[in-house]
Each structure stands twice: as C-alpha cells, then as structure tokens.
Amino acid sequence: MKYEELVRNFSWNEVKNYFGKDFRDKLIRDSSDTAVFRVDSKWDKESLSYSQLKDKAQRLSAFLRHEFKVKKGDVVACLASKKVEQVVYLVSSWILGAIYEPLFTAFGPAAIEMRTRDRKPKVILAQDDQYDKIKDMFNNIITFPGKTGNSVSFDEAISYDRLRRDEWEKISYDDPSGLQYTSGTTRYSQNHLLKNKPVVLVSVSSDLFK
C-alpha cells in the first residue's frame, strides 16, 4: 500500500477494529515469532520471541508495581543505549499504564536532572556504566547487566512472579505513554507528552508495509 493511499483512507475505527478491545494484546502476545533482535558491535546476536518478551515484561511489571509502587501515569525513565532490556522495560510501562521517558547516555548529570525535574521518574533503568551519573538523583534504580551500588539488578527485578493479564492497568488510546524532550540545541529543552496513538500507528504501519 502506498503512503498517500494510506493517509487518504485512514480511519481510527478501522485501527480499533484491527486491534480489538485492547491494542496491547496485538503487541504483547504469546508467539514463537521474533519480537526483538539485536546485533552488537562484536556481531553477537541477542533475541527474544514475543512469548519471552511478554513473560519478562509481566515479571518486571509485577516488581515495579509491588516494590517501587509504580502506577498509571507515573514516569519511568531509561538511561541506556539500544539494549534488549530497554524493550522489556518499555513493554512493562504499557502494562502498567506508565509514561516511558528515554534519556541519552551522552547526557551528563546536569542534563539528566533538567530533563527529570518537571515530572520526577518513579524509577529509572540504567546501564551499569551510567550509574554514577544518577546515583544521587533517584531512589529507585534498576541496573543491567549487573547490580551496581544500591541499585536492584535487572535479573532480580524479572525474577518476580508474573503479573496476570487481568491485573494489567486499563488504558485508552488517549492516555499518555511517552515523555520526550527536545535536544535543547537552539533553546531550553522542552518536554512533549505522547499518547498511545503513535505507538498504535507505528504497529499498524509495520504490518501494512511488510
């Protein structure tokens, strides 16, 4: 399908019919198909099936809810560089109805503090080599691949019992799911709250343009 045709014929009703009652069930599902695939600088490969991703995300969601008291509308920040753990964390934010905020690993402490001042994250996931930047800013820190300082290790966080499907937070297309800041190169960095709708559109587009 051509892009122009897609725009001309777009209908939210068709999108909602495609996804059904809850769009997350299309994205977080039981399947042996590959959901995440990563190749690092040494050409080592890492992947997760949809079933594996769902399992880890439900376990992490349970930990975040019960240990760090994350609830719908809370910001959950991430300071990492394109790792599989990030995807698990992102999906867990959808399960809990939390707002995912990505942070660039090149940021120093001042840039991170400025971008987390307006809506303080309830928890932050960070690569262990980023820990020293944030150790004095946040109480709830999860690090990977290992535990650093007073953080909780990612492996410990996903050892929790899974959050059942009926325990997922109820969300809508218009609920916020992402918090993004501008670069700040031309003026002070500005925040933008993103709704669930863009997440859904990316998924639909991926299916249509296969």
N, C-alpha and C positions, 0 to 999 in steps of 0.2 A: 504494500500500500504506500502511495506517495504521501509525503508530508502535507502538501497542500490539500489533498483529498481528506486526510485525517482531520485537519483543522476545520475544514468546511462542514464535515459531517459529525463533528464531535457532539456528544450528548452525555451529560452526567448520569442520566438514567440508565444508559447502556453500560456505563462503567460500574454502576452499583449493581446492575443485573449480573454483570460478569463476575464480580467479587462475592455476591451474595450478602448475607446478613452482616458479616464481619470480614473486612478485607484482609485481616491478618491471617485468616485460615488459608488463603491462597499462598501467602508468603512464608508462613511458619507451619510446615506440614510434615507428615511422615512420608518420606520417599528416599529411595537409594540414589536418586539423581544428585549430581554435584551441585551444591549451593554456593560454596566458597572454594576458590582455587588461588593459591599464591605461590609465586616463584621468587626466591630471594636473590641477592647479588651473587651468591655462590651456586645458583641454579638448583638449590634444594627446593623440593616441592612440598607443599602442605595443602591439604584439602579437607573439607567437611561435606558430608551429604546433608540433605535437608533434615533427615531424621536426627543426625548427630548435632546439627546446629540447634534444632528445636530442643533436644534433650539438655544441652549445655545452657541454652538461654533460659529454660524453665528453672533449672537449678540455680543459676545466677540470680534470676528474678526473686526466687524464694529467699536467698541470702540477703539481697538488697532490701526486701520488704521487712524481713524479721529482724535483721541485725542492724541495719542502718536506717530503718523506718522510712524508706523511700515510698512516696505515694504519688498519686496522679498530680501532674502539674509541677512536680519538683524538677530542678535541673540536675542532670548527671553529666559531668564533664569528662573529656577523654584527651589525654596528652600522650599520643603515640603516633607512629608512622606506618600506617597501612599494614597492620598485622591482623591475623585471623581473630585474635581475642577481641579486637575492636568490633568486629561484626557480631560476635556473640553478645557483647555489651550493648550494641545498638538495638539488636532484636529484643533483648531483655527490657530496654526502655520502652519499646512498643507494647510489650506485655503489661507493663506497669502503668502505661499512660504518662511516662515521664518525658522530659524535654532534653534531648541529646545535644550537647554542645562540644564540637570538636575544637581542639587547641593545637596550634602548630608547634612542633618540637623545637623550632628555631627561636621561639619566644623566650625571652629572659623572664625572671621573676616579676619585674615591673609590668611588662606587657600582659602576663598572665593575670596578675592582680587586677589590672584595669579592666580586663575582659570578664572577670568573675565578680566584680564589685556590685553591679546592678541587681543581679539575681544570683545569690551565692549558691553554688552547687551543693547538693546534699552529699555527694560522693564524687570522687574523681578516680578514673582508671588511668594508670600511667606506666610507661616502660620503666624498668628499674633504674635506667641511667638518667631518668628525668626527676627522680625522687627528691634530690637535694634542692631543686627549684621550688618545690611546693610543700615541703615537709612542715613548714611553719605557717602555711596558709589554710590547710584543711585538716579536719579531724578524721574524716573517713576517707582513707586512701587504699586502693587495691593496686598492687603492682604485679608485673609479669616480666620475664618468665619466672622470676623468683620473688621471695619476700625480701623487702628492704626496710631497715629501720623499724618503725612502729606500724608499718602497713600490714594489710592482710594479703596473702598471696592469691593470685587468680585461681590456682588449683584448689586452694582451701575453700574459696568462695563457691566454686562449682561442685563441691562435694556435698552440698545441701540436698535434701530431698526435693524432687521436682514440684513446682507449683502446678496444680491441676488446671485443666482448661477452664473449669467453672470458677476458678479463683483469679483469672485474668481480669484486669481492670476494664470496665466498659468505656469505650472511646467512640468518637464520631469523626467524620471526615474533616470537621471544622475545628477539632481540638488541636492545640499546638503540639508539635513533636520535635522541633528543632530550633536551636538558637545559634545564629551565625553573626559574626562581627565583620565589618569591612576592614580592609587592610590598614587603614589609618595613614596611608602614604601622602594623601593630599589634605587631610584634615583629621580631627579627632575620630577615632574608630567608632562607628555607630552600630548598634545592635539591631537585628532583624529577627522577629519571631516567625517561624514557618509552621504552617498547618500540615495535617496528614495528607491533604490532597496532592501535593507534589510527589510524595512517596508513592501514592497510588498510580499517578500518571506515569512515572518512570517505569513501574512494573508493567503497566498496560502497553506502553511503547515498546518495551523489550520483547514482549510476546508478539506484537504486531509486525515488528521489523526483523524477526528471525529469518 
